[in-house]
Amino acid sequence: MSGIQQLLQWTFMSECPVPADVNGLLIEGERAVAAYKTVRDSAVFTNKRLIVRDAQGISGKKVEIYSLPYDSIHMWSTENAGSFLDMNAEVELWTKAGKIKINLRKGIDIRKLDRLIAEALL
């Protein structure tokens, strides 16, 4: 499980438009709610799950897609950025697969993500 823990950590750089090719991943009744640029690709929150697209390799042509259904999340926590030296906010998700950590760069509304997760889970 420790190998999985290292894998399940992402950094969201900024909010962005929903990538057009995400529509091909959505099922009937599912809609994209918010999207974030990651280091190499994007993460999309839908009304049913979190989809993270992770480009791999030097060319980035190989893409791994993570799909986290909200019903697999048992608990979450959010931590806003503290001070001048602590500029990143964090979201942690406790899931059936283990804990997932999401780092948020300055400028991302942590409370928007908190509400989005709450609306999906509660």
Backbone hydrogen bonds, N-H to C=O, Kabsch-Sander energy under -0.5 kcal/mol:
donor,donor_aa,acceptor,acceptor_aa,energy
5,Q,1,M,-2.0
6,Q,2,S,-1.5
7,L,3,G,-1.2
8,L,4,I,-2.1
9,Q,7,L,-1.7
10,W,101,K,-2.2
12,F,103,N,-3.2
13,M,11,T,-0.6
13,M,37,K,-3.7
14,S,37,K,-0.8
16,C,35,A,-2.2
22,V,19,P,-1.5
23,N,20,A,-1.3
24,G,21,D,-0.8
25,L,22,V,-2.3
26,L,22,V,-0.7
26,L,23,N,-0.6
30,E,27,I,-2.2
33,V,45,F,-3.4
34,A,45,F,-1.7
35,A,16,C,-0.5
36,Y,43,A,-2.8
37,K,14,S,-3.2
38,T,41,D,-2.1
39,V,11,T,-0.6
42,S,53,R,-0.9
43,A,36,Y,-2.6
44,V,51,I,-3.4
45,F,34,A,-3.0
46,T,44,V,-0.5
46,T,49,R,-3.0
47,N,31,R,-1.5
50,L,68,L,-2.2
51,I,44,V,-3.0
52,V,50,L,-0.5
52,V,66,Y,-2.5
53,R,42,S,-3.1
53,R,51,I,-0.5
54,D,52,V,-0.5
54,D,64,E,-3.0
55,A,53,R,-0.5
56,Q,62,K,-3.5
60,G,56,Q,-0.7
62,K,56,Q,-0.8
63,V,61,K,-0.5
64,E,54,D,-2.6
66,Y,52,V,-2.9
66,Y,64,E,-0.5
68,L,50,L,-3.1
70,Y,48,K,-2.1
72,S,69,P,-2.0
73,I,70,Y,-1.9
74,H,72,S,-0.5
74,H,94,W,-3.2
75,M,94,W,-1.3
77,S,92,E,-2.2
79,E,90,E,-2.7
82,G,86,D,-0.5
87,M,85,L,-0.7
89,A,104,L,-2.0
90,E,79,E,-2.6
91,V,102,I,-2.5
92,E,77,S,-2.6
93,L,100,I,-2.8
94,W,75,M,-3.1
95,T,93,L,-0.7
95,T,98,G,-2.5
96,K,72,S,-1.4
98,G,95,T,-0.9
100,I,93,L,-2.9
101,K,8,L,-1.9
102,I,91,V,-3.2
103,N,10,W,-2.9
103,N,101,K,-0.5
104,L,89,A,-3.2
105,R,12,F,-2.5
105,R,103,N,-0.5
108,I,105,R,-1.7
110,I,108,I,-1.0
113,L,109,D,-1.5
114,D,110,I,-2.2
115,R,111,R,-2.4
116,L,112,K,-2.4
117,I,113,L,-2.5
118,A,114,D,-2.2
119,E,115,R,-3.0
120,A,116,L,-1.5
121,L,117,I,-2.0
122,L,118,A,-2.9
